[in-house]
Amino acid sequence: MKSVRIIALRQDRKRVLEHIQDSALIHVKKGAKAEDGFKRLDTSAQLKQFERNAELTEQALKILGKAAPEKKGMLSSFRGRKEIDPDEIGRIAADSARIIGICQRICALDKQRTDYAAEQVRIKTSLAQLEPWKKLDIPLNTKDTATTAVLIGTLPKMFDDVALAQSLAGECPELIFEFEILYSSSNLTCITLFTPKKQREQAEKALRTIGFSQPLNPTSRTPVLKAQRQLQKSEELIKKDEEAKQEIISLAEYRERICETQDYFVLRSEKYKVISELDQTKHIFVLNGYIPEEDCPKLEAMCSKIATCVVEFEDAGEDAPVKLKNNRFASPAESIVTMYSTPSHGDIDPTPLLAFFFYFFFGMMFSDAGYGLLMIIATAIALKVFKPDKRMRNNLKLFQYCGVATVFWGLIFGSIFGDAPAMFYKMFTGNEITMKELLPWYTLDTQKDALMIMIMSIALGLVHILVGMGCKFYVCIKSKRYAEAFFDTGLWMLLLVGFAVLAVGIAGFPVLVTVGAVIAIACAAGLILTQGRSKKGIFGKLIGGVASLYDITSYISDLLSYSRLLALGLTTGVMAQVFNMLSNLFGTSFIGIIFMIVIFLAGHAITIGLNALGSYVHTMRLQYVEMFSKFYEGGGKPFEPFSTKSKYFKTKGSNEE
């Protein structure tokens, strides 16, 4: 990685930045103060406006997505971004104000629909409140007459005519009254009561004693008329809501333009972020950043064509970002590495090692040649037909290589859609046959040869751990930490090798027992003598060395983790065989064949979905927990070039992936 400094005339700033953005070659330095004699522009106001516009377009697209869902194929997510001519950017810019106006209209219409929905809730509540009063033929806020008091309200429990009359008479024996119960339920009774006006206070007191309360929202219309008005209003709101929805749907024709406009404002936002990091004077500007060493000639050639520029390169130092560079086999696994953490300058790039073991272990867990072949074919078609962007392309390549490993292990385990070949052979010939008998090469049965596969899994795990420790040994040697390399890593590696040789000897090669024991004892002694070297005093060093041997339990635990290679492989095979058995229940009749096809396809689809996910997760765990923990520190700053970072389109000829 090199540090780059570009000096150019301020009048050429727009053209230079646009070409640098298209090239995606430079990671711009951020956060440092301007050098003496230079100043920096405050672009926060422009950035806020661009970000508001981008958010507005995103909101409009979400609204369109609900009102008028875009018809997409199941595989549309594999398709790359639309490629446009650079001149199209000018057309998008010129049309952006109109498109923003359309987005504002879409959002305003959606706000109206939200208000209509809220009003409908209020109407529904009002109608529910009016329902008990539908028998009332006078308004709820009816006033007293010259001689008669009118009391309309509710009681908090059920009353009938007798109970209510008795309650009122008991509270006020001299009270003269007439009443009508309009509605009664277990927790509510609606009444209208008439009494002489001079006895109003007595009536109110008696009613309050039994829980009387007036309606919350009394109206000047009868409840029936009020309900009719509310229903009419609800119908009007439904009509207005439908009109607003139809107008939103009619604006869906601008969906693609809105997508382009969103990308345009994101593009401008990225550009103005960089402008705020430029050192500038009245006549020149200076851009500081980082660039991969192999891209330096490209940058020089580009700058010489577009403007009068001075381009200077220096060693980047330890603060430089990290850009991973791998071959076609390993590069698909870069996303797995960066998902964990970008390598620091003190690390080695673990991608090639991770790639090999990731493909290898995934294949061993998924372990079905039929499934692997489907993965290879599906990813190849997606790569050919959809021409996806770099990230999706690498993901597809990752699973394509995993598919190759799956075919390899599927053939070793004799699994091709489970035992489908043997099932079909028996189904149409009537003769029993096993996959071992059917296939012309030696195979392992995940059920009958489980112990052998378990031993093989542990052995592969040992190799995996030793590779991780070997990386630690290399890193220590490279950084001249020789004691840590030989004592803290080398001795443990030899100790594990000694135990492995001892295990092989016990298994059937007695001559290796002595060799393994000697290696293990010598390494254990070495660990006792060296692992406490940081302690004070001979006794402290000895205790520290002896205590370090306890770490062997950690390595044993790590090795046992690789039993998941057997467990996942066994699960895939058993599930596939179970669905094969179910699909064969109804024989070879017409109904049986139909049943077989449905169960076979659905069952294996379920098996692929569940076990592919399990294999992916557990393979990643073996990399992160078992291997990376032995040597990998991470914490590096990823190389993030100044680029368009668009979501929907990219310009022709740009280097941005």
Salt bridges, closest charged atoms under 4 A:
ASP12 OD1 - ARG15 NH2 2.92
GLU18 OE2 - LYS14 NZ 2.70
GLU18 OE2 - LYS271 NZ 3.75
GLU35 OE2 - ARG5 NH1 2.95
GLU58 OE1 - LYS647 NZ 3.97
GLU70 OE1 - LYS72 NZ 3.93
GLU88 OE1 - ARG91 NH2 2.62
ASP95 OD1 - ARG98 NE 2.90
ASP95 OD2 - ARG257 NH1 3.17
ASP115 OD2 - LYS111 NZ 3.11
GLU119 OE1 - ARG122 NH2 2.47
GLU119 OE2 - LYS233 NZ 2.90
GLU131 OE2 - LYS134 NZ 3.07
ASP144 OD2 - ARG200 NH1 2.73
GLU204 OE2 - ARG200 NE 3.11
ASP241 OD1 - ARG113 NE 2.88
GLU247 OE2 - ARG105 NE 2.88
GLU256 OE2 - LYS82 NZ 2.49
GLU260 OE2 - LYS82 NZ 3.17
GLU260 OE1 - ARG91 NH1 3.18
GLU270 OE2 - LYS273 NZ 3.62
GLU270 OE1 - LYS645 NZ 3.80
GLU277 OE1 - ARG40 NH1 3.48
ASP279 OD1 - ARG40 NE 2.86
ASP295 OD1 - LYS298 NZ 3.55
ASP295 OD2 - LYS323 NZ 3.90
GLU312 OE1 - ARG5 NE 3.85
ASP315 OD1 - LYS2 NZ 2.95
ASP389 OD2 - ARG81 NE 2.77
ASP389 OD1 - LYS650 NZ 3.60
GLU432 OE2 - LYS426 NZ 2.77
ASP449 OD2 - LYS436 NZ 3.34
GLU484 OE2 - LYS472 NZ 3.39
GLU484 OE1 - ARG481 NH1 3.07
ASP488 OD2 - ARG533 NH2 2.96
ASP558 OD2 - LYS630 NZ 2.87
GLU626 OE2 - ARG621 NH1 2.69
GLU656 OE1 - ARG81 NH1 2.95
GLU657 OE1 - ARG393 NH2 3.69
